[in-house]
Each structure stands twice: as structure tokens, then as C-alpha cells.
């Protein structure tokens, strides 16, 4: 008798294998070492800058509305809007819900800590992006690949720059757009319902509205990304502030309706941060993880928009980007957390076995790793309108984040072109890559897509944080820039000047050339 040892690999088995593989990689990337590195780095930079995120809060607000721009560069507010379009996304709605569902209310406290300390990290990486930015055709470009290359120089600078560029292209071009596209598609299905189910060979049964959503996203995305940073900035500066403000106002209305429960809710968040129901490790782990995912401080993505800004002094854009972390986490993420907690629309997953709950206020089948908590919280007060509002918020937050991810991927492709000697076709190719990732994410499973996104965030965070720590220990250019700006401001200077040679900062060729041009005009 012949025995058949062939193993039948069913689609379900393949899915389980891929999910297990992604979870394993996720565990390696998001080990406790990265979580404490994020917090420790933020604390380190806060001490070195003498807590600039507190001392210069007023200056952040003043610079926010500085109207300065140029044909090559966008204004500080536009740069803030582009950076916020990357920061304010699915992490602010579904990410916060997941942090509460897996880490308990105490995770919100650790998101706040991550934001407060992370704002100094955002200052450092964004100021570095401004110091070492370049003019590429009709645009300014910069980011981790550029500033590590220029700062370290030589073979190591080139190697680390290429490593960062490839990592950011993979993360922002392949891994992360799917999370946001999934959110946009889910936002549309929240508004219109799932609709007719359609059988496809690749994804099984999916909703007709998801297919329509994917097509709609791709058409609008293509129209915008082929217009460059100016078109992305113009779109973001209108949509992002409008939706963020509307979302915060909605949360304030819900909080006001439940105002008698506010003290108990705040006490729950703070108390659970140190004696967490889900375990201290779960609270701090999920709080930091979702905090970094949302506000991007230390991740190396925010500096790309910072480099594109037209400013008089690099420290100015550092201040603006530090403020963007506050807007993202302390305002928008807190709005989500408060709505969920004050209405009691959440579960807390048990750590011992799947399906067990430490706290269960909702049916067991409610998806923790998605926007369901937020949707139910708003709907508990506003009914059907709440469902539509959350769907719209997810759509706009997630869509603008896709734009930011595309710009980051494009910037790093532009960086690699100097070494690969490729033509403009590579920029067209990255557009196709991002649009393919968006199409896949729009119809994929949310949990699967989120885990892939976490890997992308973790990889870039590891490389960027270790790199900027090395920069600080060797030369501290951002500290020099901060001290120089403070000195000029104290002297009452109206037109700030940045002279990198005078400060002992090497490799800041853009600012050296700008200073020479000013001196020639005089």
C-alpha cells in the first residue's frame, strides 16, 4: 500500500503560517528593548535640551503661523500639516482603541508620557533634517538618510544613509500604506454598510463597497501624488486641521455630556498606569507602541516634511514639529481615549487565553484591533450620525497619512538615485508600488495589516533612534542650533541667520550656500 505523505497546504493554513511569522517578527522588533529605548531617548533629549518642549511652547505657537514660503519650500504651517497628515491617522482611532483593549486604560497614560518625551525627539530629528537638507530641482528634500550621510560622511555615512533609505521605502512604501488604506475602506463601509459580497480569487469574499473604496482611493491618490509636495501640502493644510478640530470638538461634547464621570476616568487612567489590570508590561508596552506609531517621534518619518519647509533657522522647524507631537497624541489620541473610556465602550483582553476578558462591556466578537470601540462610543451618544462621523474621520485621517507615506518613500527614492544613477522612472515606479500597497490594504484583513505596519514602524525606529543618539554623542549639532537660536532671540534679532561654519557644524552645505548668497546681495 502506498502512503501519500504530501501535505495539503490550504489557504487557511497559509494564512495562519503568515500570521504566526508576522507575529514572531513583530515580537523581535517590538521587544522591551525598543520600548524602553523610545522612552529613554526622549528623556535623554529632554534633559539635554533643558525640556525645550516646555520652555519654548509659546515660540512653537508663534512659529506655527509664520507665512514664509517659497517656490522651493512650503511654509511652517504646511510642513506641520504634512507631518500631521502622517501622524494623525488610523493610530489615533483604531490604535488607541487597541492600546486600551490590550493594555488597559493605563496604556493611555504611557501614550502621554511617550508624547511629552517624544516631542524633544521630534525637535532633534526635525532640526537635523533642516540642517542637512538639500535642494533637489524645485524642491527641498531631507530626512534621516540625508542627515546621517552628511553628518558621518565617508563610507559609513553612505552605508547608513542607504540602509535608512531602503528601510523607509519598505516601511512607508509597502508596509504602512496598507494600514491606512484598510482604515479608509472600513470608514466607507461604516458609512454605507458592507453592501453586496463579491468573490475574488485572491481575497475570497469581500464587500462591494470595499472594492469601490479601493478604486476611489487609487483615483484620488494618483491625482494628488503626481502633483508633488506642493499639491500634497495644499491638500493637507485644508483637510487635516479641519478634521482634527472637528474630531476634538466631538469628543468635548461627549465628555461634557458625561462630565460627572470625568474625575473617575482620569483617576482610572493614572491609577491603571502603575497597577495595570492587564499587567504593567502590557500597559507600558501597548502605550509606547501605539504612541510611537501615532506620533512618529523617533521613527524618522516626520523629518521629511520638516526638511521641505522654508524657514530662517533650522531650530524653528524643530519647534513646530515638536508641537505636532502634542497635537497628535495629547489632543487627538486623548480625544479618542476619553470618548471610549467615559462611555464605557471597551473590553480588555485577558492575557492567559484567547477569548478571556479582564473587563467586558461589549460582546466578545467586538474587534479590539480596529475602530469599533470609537465607533460605538460616538454612536452611544449620537446614534447613526456617530457612525457616519467616525467613518468620515477615519477616511480623511487615513487618506492624508497615505499621502505623507508616499512623500517619504519618494524622498528616499530620490536619495538613492544619487548612488544608483537611475532616471525619473524610479519615482514613477514608487508611485506604482505605493498604489499597489494601498489596493492590497484596502481589501485585506485588518489584524494582518496592522501587524505588518508595526514591523515597519519598529524597524525604522530602531535605525533612526540609534543613529541620532550617535549624532548627539559625537557633535550635538541640534544643541548648537538651539543655543544659537536662543541667543539671537534674546538679542532681539528680527531676521534670524544660521551660520553652520561659525557653529562648527560640518556638512550643512545648503545653509553655507544660502549665507554666501545673502552676503553677495548685501
N, C-alpha and C positions, 0 to 999 in steps of 0.2 A: 504494500500500500504506500502510495506517495503522499508525503506530508508537505503541505504548502506553508512555507514559513514567511511568505510575503505579508508584510504589514500594510493594511489598508489605511492610508492617511486621508481621513475625511476632512472637509472644510472646517468642521468644528474642532478637530484635533489640531489642525494647523493654527487656528485662531488661539487655542489655549497655549500652544507652544510659543507663539509670538508674544502673547500677553505675559507668559512667565519669563521669557527672555528680556522683554522690556522692563518688567518689574525688577529683575535681577540687576540690570544695568543701572536702573534708577536708584536702587539701593546702594550701589557702589558710588555713583556720582553724588547723591544726596546723603552721604554718610554724616554722622555727627560732626566730623572734622570740618566740613563745608559750612554747616550751620553756625558753629562757633567761630569759624574764620570770618563769616559775614558780620557777626556781631562784634567780634574783636577788632576787625579792621575799621568799622565805623567808630568805635570807641577810641581807637588809636588816632584816627584822623581828627576826631572831635577835640581831643586833648591838644594835639599839635597845632590846630588852627584856633585854639582857645575858644572852642564852641562857637565858631563863626555863624552857625545856623541860628543862634540866639542873638549874638551881638549885632549881626547885620540884617536882621529881619526887616527893619524899615527900609534899608537900602535895596533889598530884594523887591519890595513892592514898588519903590520908585523906579527902578530899572525896568520893571516889567512892562511899563507903558512907554519906554523910550522909543520914539518913532523912527529912529535911524535905520535905514536900509540902503541897498544899492542894487544895481543890475546884477552884481555877482553874489550878493549876500542878502539874506532875509532879515527882518527886524527881530529884536529880542522876543517880542510877543509871539511872532510867527514861529520862532525857534522853540519857544515854550509850548506852543500849540502842537507842533510836530512831535516834540518829545512827549507831551502828554498823550498824543494820539497813540504812541507806543506804550505808554504806561497805563492809561485808562482803557481797559479792555475787559475781556472775559474774567480776568483775575479779580476785578473789582466786584463782580456779581457772583459768578459761579465759584471763583477761587475762595472768596471769603466764606461762602456757604460751606465749601468743602473743609476749610480750616476749622469751622465750628463743628461740623458733623464728625470729623475725625479727631480733632484736638480739643474740643470743648470750648466754652466761652473764653477761657483763659488764653486761647490762641490769639484772640483779638488784641489783648494787652501786648503780646510779643510782636504783633504786627506793628503796633505803635512804637515800640522800642526800636524795631528794625528801621522804621521810617525816620525817627528822630536821629539815630546814629547814622543811618544811611544817607541823610541829607549832606553830611560832611563828605562822605564818599562821593556823592554826586558832584559836589563842588570840585573835588580833586580831579576826577576823571574828565569833567567838562572843561575845566580850566586847562588841563593838559591838551585837550582836543583843540582849544583855541590857540594855545601857544605854538603847537606844531602843525597847524593846518596848512593847506596848500591851495593854490588857485589852479583849478583844472578846467581849462576852457572858459566858459562863462559862469562857473560855479565855484564856491569854496567847498573843499572836501577835507575830512579829517575823521579821526576815531582812534581806537586802540592800535590798529595796525600801523597807522601813520606815526603816532607819538612814540610807540616802542621802537620802531625802525629809526626814527630821527634821534631819539634820546640815546639809545645804546650804540647805534651806528655799527659799521663793520658787519662781519659775518653773523654774529649773534643777533644784532638788531634786525637784519634782514630775515633770519630764520624765525625769530619770534613774531615779527610782523606778518610773515606769510602764514604761520601757524594760527595766529589770531584771525586773520582774514578768512582762511579756509573754515575755521570753526564758526565764525559769524555767518558766513554764506550758508553753511549746512544748517545752522540753527534757525536763522531768520529767513532763509530761502526755502527750506524743506520742512523742518520740524515744527516751527512755531506758527506759521500761517494757518495750518490745519486746525489748530485750537480755535482761532478767531473765526475762521470760515464756518466751523461747526456751530459756533455761537450765533453767527448771522443766520444760518439756515434754521437753527432752533428758534431764533427770535421770530422769523417769518411764520414758522409752524405754530408758534404760540398765538400769533395774531389771527391766522386764518384757519388753523386746525391742520391735521395731518393730510386730509384730502385722500384721493384715490391712491391705493398702493400699486406700485409698479414693480414687476420682476425684472431684475437685471442680472447678467451673468457674473458680474464682479462683486456685487454687494447684496444679492438676494433681494428681498422686498424692502423698498424704501418708499417714502411718501412722495406723491407727485409734487407737493409744494417744496420739498427739498430739492428736487430736480430743477424746478422753476427758480428757486432761490439761488442754486449754484450758477445757473445761466445768467441770472440778473447780476449777481456779484461779479462775474467774469467780465461782463459787458462794461459795467461802471468802472471796475478796477482798471481795465485796459484803457479807457478814455482818460483816466487821471494819470496813471503811471507813465504814459507816453509823453506827458507834458513836463516832466522833470520836477525838481524840488520846488520851484515857484508855484506850480499848479497844486502840488501836494500841500504846500504851506497855505495857499489861499483857501483851499477846501477845509483844511484842519482848523484854521483860525476862526472859521464861522461855526462849524459843527461841534467841535469839542467843547468850547466854553458854554455854548447854548445847552447841550445835553447834560453836561456835568452840573450846571446850575439848576436845571430843571429836576435832575435826579436828587440833588441835595434838598431842594425845596420840598419835593415829595416826601423825603424822609423826615424833614422837620414837621410837616403836617401830621404824619403818623405818630411821631414822638409826642407832639402836643396833645393829640387825642388820648395817648396813654401816659400823660405826664406824671401821673401818680405812681407809675411803675419805674420811672427813670432812676431814682436813687438805688432801688434794689437791683436794677440791671447793671449799673456801673459797679456796684459792690460785688455782683456776681462775676463780672469780667476781671476785676482786680484780684478778688479772693481766689478765683479758679486758676489764675496765672501761676500761683505758687503751691496750691494744693489741688491740682487738677483732677477732675473726675476721670478723665481719660488717661491720666498719668502725666507727670511733669514733662517727661520726654516728648510725649505726643503733643502737648500744648506748645512747648517752645519750638519743636520741630516743625509742626504744621504752620505755626505763626510766622516763623522766619522764612520757611519755604514759600508760602503764599505771599508773604511780604516782599521778598526779593523778586518773585515772579511778577508781582503787580507794579511795584515802584521802580524796579530795574536798577536800583542803586548798587553799583559794583559789578553789574552784569556786562557792562561795556557797550550797551546799545544806545543809551542816552547821549553819549558824546558825539555821535554822528550828526544829530540835529544841532547840537551846541556849536560844532565847528562851522556850520553853514551860516551862522549869524554874523551880521555886520555890527561890530562893537569897537569902541575906542581902546578898550583894555581887556585882556583875557579874563581877568577876575570878574568882570561884570557878568559875563555869561555863566560863569561858575555860580554866582549868586542866584541868577534866575533859575538855573537847573536844580539848585538845592531847594528852591521854593516849590518846584514842580513835584518833588517827592512829598512835600506836605499836602499839596492839593490832592495827589493820588491817594495816599493812604489815610492821612488824618481827616480828610474831608469825604472823599468818595467811598473808600473802603469802610470807613466808620459809619457812613450813611447806610450801607448795606447791612453791616453787623447790627446796628441799632434797630433797624426795621425787623430783622429776623428775630432778635432776642426779645425785644419789647412786646412783640405779638405772640411769642412762644411757638413760632412755626419752624421747629427744627427737631431733629433727632441727633443723638450722639452715639456713634457706632462703638460697640464693645470691642475690646482688644483680644479676647480669648478665642472667639469663634465667629465665623460669618453669620450674620442674621441676628446676633445678640445686640441689645441696646442698653447703654447706661441710662440714657434718657430717651423716651419715645413719646413724642407729642403728635406724630404723624404716622400714617400707615407704613408698614415695613417696606413696601415696594417703592416708596418715595426715593428718588435718585439723590444721593448725597453729593455725588461728584458732578453737580450741574446747577442750573439756576432755579431749581424747583422751590427751595426754601424762600428765595427772594420773591418769586412769583406768588407764592401762597401768602407771604407776609403782606404784600401790597394788595392782593385780592381780598384779604380778610377785612380790609378797610374800604376799598374802592370797588370791590366786586369785579365785574367784567372789564371795566376800564383799567384796573390794575394789571390784568393780564396783558392787555394791549400795550400799556405804558412800559412794562418791563421788557416786552418783546421789542419795542422801538429802541429802548435804551441799549439793549444787547446788540441790536442791529448796528446802531451808529457807533457805539464804543468799539465793537469788534471790527467793523469795517475800517475805521480810521487807524486801528492798530495794524491791520494788514498793510495799509499804505506805508506806515512807519517801518515795518519789517522789510518791505520791498526796498525802500530807500537805503536801509542799512546794508542789505545784500548787494545792491547796485554799487554803493560806495566802496565796498570791499572788492568787488569785481574790478572796479576802476583802479584800485590799488594794485591788484595782481597783474593788471595789464602792463605795468612798467617792467615786470620781470618775464612775463610770458610772451610779450610782444604781439599780443592779439589786437585785432581791429575792433571796430564798434559792434561787430557781430556778437561779441561776448556779452555786451549789455542787452542786446535783444534776446539772447539765449536765457539770461537770468530772468527776464520778464516771463518767458515761457515756463521756466522752472517754477516760479512763484505761483503763476496762474494754475499750473498743474497741481501743486500742493493745495491750493485753495479749492480746486474742484474735488480732490480726494477728501479733504477735510470736511467739506460741506455735506457729504453723504455718508461719512464714516461714523463709527460708534464713538460716543463722547469720551468714555473712560479710556479707551485705547489711545485716542488722540491726545488727551491731557497728559498721559504718561510719557508719550514721545516728546511733547512740549517741555516737560520737566527736565528731561535729559538735555535738551538744547540749552535751557537756562543754566543748568548746573555746569555744563562743560565750559561755556563762555565765562561764567562767574569764576571758576577755578583759575583759568588762564589770566583773566583781566586783573583779579584781586592780587594774585601773586606778583604780577608784573608791576602794578602801581605801588605795591609795598616796596619792591626793589628800587623803583624810581625815587621814592621818598627817602630811603636809607642812603642812597648814593648822592643825590643832589638837591632834592626838595624844591624843584622849580615852582611848584604851586604855592609853597610857603613864601618864596621870594616874591612871586607875583602878588600875593595877598598883602604882604608888608608894604610893597611899593604902592599898591592902590590905596591902602590906608594912609600912607604918608602924604600922597598927593591930595587925597580928600581932606585931610586935616589942614593942609596948607591952603585950602580953598580953591584948588585948581578947577577951572571950568571945562577945559579941553584936556582930557587925560591923554598921556603919552606912555607907550610901553617900549622901553629900550632893553631888549634881552641881552645885548652885549654888555651894557653897563651893569646889569644884574648878574652877569656871569652865567647866563643860560645859553648853551650852545645848541645849534641846530634849528633855531626858530627863524628860518630863512624868510618866511612871509613877512614877519614883523620887522626884520632887518631891512628888507627892501622897501617896505612902507615908510619907515623912518627916513630912509635916504630920499624917497620921492618928496616927502614933506619938506625936507631941508633944501632940496633943489628949488621947490616952488617959492620958498622964502627968499 
